[in-house]
């Protein structure tokens, strides 16, 4: 399995895991973090849909570079949104809420890095075209 597929699957797995935790514990998390329940539920559902999309992308026999760049840009947007939630005052977050909102951006930075490096490695190997692999 190449680095790009690994990175997309890692991103998908982490997103799905966080989505499940948020949905399962939304009432308690809202108390601990200071987020509104509707917001938490929306984020949990979004993460599950995002994870499914990433898993489908990783499973394709060909992965278009533009699709990977879209994932990278959306991950950058997630980080920006997380920091805006943490420090923007939109919600009356607890200290734990600020910390989790800000610190969860770190693994997303890792996903961006791995996805970019994986894309670069594959593009160098195949001369810039779509990622082709018989090993999904």
C-alpha positions in Angstrom: 0.0 0.0 0.0 1.5 3.3 -0.9 1.8 6.4 1.3 -1.1 8.3 -0.3 -3.6 5.5 0.2 -2.3 5.0 3.8 -2.7 8.7 4.5 -6.3 8.8 3.1 -7.2 5.7 5.1 -5.6 7.1 8.3 -7.5 10.3 7.8 -10.7 8.3 7.2 -10.3 6.1 10.2 -9.5 9.0 12.6 -12.4 11.0 11.3 -14.8 8.1 11.6 -13.6 7.3 15.2 -14.0 10.9 16.3 -17.4 11.1 14.6 -18.6 8.0 16.5 -17.3 9.3 19.8 -18.9 12.7 19.3 -22.2 11.2 18.4 -22.1 8.6 21.2 -21.1 11.1 23.9 -22.7 14.3 22.5 -24.6 15.1 25.7 -21.7 14.6 28.0 -19.2 16.2 25.6 -21.4 19.3 25.4 -21.1 19.7 29.2 -17.4 19.1 29.3 -16.5 21.2 26.3 -19.2 23.9 26.2 -20.5 23.2 22.7 -24.2 23.2 21.8 -25.6 19.7 21.2 -26.9 20.5 17.7 -23.4 21.7 16.8 -21.8 18.5 18.2 -24.3 16.3 16.4 -23.7 18.1 13.1 -19.9 17.7 13.5 -20.3 14.0 14.3 -22.4 13.4 11.2 -20.1 15.4 9.0 -17.1 13.5 10.2 -18.8 10.1 9.3 -19.7 11.4 5.9 -16.2 12.8 5.4 -14.7 9.5 6.5 -16.8 7.5 4.0 -15.7 9.8 1.2 -12.1 9.5 2.1 -12.4 5.7 2.3 -14.0 5.6 -1.1 -11.3 7.8 -2.6 -8.6 5.6 -1.1 -10.2 2.5 -2.5 -10.4 3.8 -6.1 -8.1 2.2 -8.6 -7.1 5.6 -9.8 -6.9 8.7 -7.5 -7.0 12.0 -9.3 -4.4 14.5 -8.0 -7.2 17.1 -8.0 -9.2 15.0 -5.5 -6.2 14.8 -3.2 -5.7 18.5 -3.4 -9.4 19.0 -2.5 -8.9 16.8 0.6 -5.8 18.8 1.5 -7.6 22.2 1.1 -10.6 21.0 3.1 -8.3 19.7 5.8 -6.7 23.2 6.0 -10.2 24.6 6.2 -11.0 22.2 9.1 -7.9 23.5 11.0 -8.9 27.1 10.4 -12.5 26.4 11.5 -11.2 24.5 14.6 -9.0 27.4 15.6 -11.8 29.9 15.0 -14.1 27.8 17.3 -11.4 27.6 19.9 -10.4 31.2 20.0 -13.2 33.1 18.2 -15.7 33.2 21.0 -18.6 31.7 18.9 -19.4 29.4 21.8 -18.8 29.7 25.6 -16.2 26.8 25.6 -14.7 25.4 28.7 -11.0 25.2 29.1 -11.2 21.6 27.8 -13.3 22.8 24.9 -10.7 25.3 23.9 -7.9 22.8 24.3 -9.6 20.1 22.3 -10.7 22.4 19.5 -7.2 23.8 19.1 -5.2 20.6 19.7 -7.2 18.3 17.4 -5.8 20.4 14.6 -2.4 18.7 15.1 -3.4 15.3 13.8 -5.1 17.0 10.8 -1.7 18.7 10.1 -0.2 15.2 10.1 -2.8 14.0 7.6 -2.2 17.0 5.3 1.6 16.3 5.4 1.2 12.6 4.7 -1.4 13.3 1.9 0.9 15.9 0.3 4.0 13.7 0.6 2.1 10.7 -0.7 0.8 12.6 -3.7 4.2 14.0 -4.4 5.8 10.6 -4.3 3.3 9.1 -6.6 3.3 11.9 -9.0 7.1 11.7 -9.3 6.9 8.0 -9.9 4.1 8.1 -12.6 5.0 11.5 -14.1 2.2 13.6 -12.8 -0.9 11.5 -13.7 -3.6 9.9 -11.7 -2.5 7.5 -9.0 -3.0 3.9 -10.3 -2.7 0.9 -8.2 -3.9 -2.7 -8.3 -3.5 -2.9 -4.5 -6.4 -1.0 -3.1 
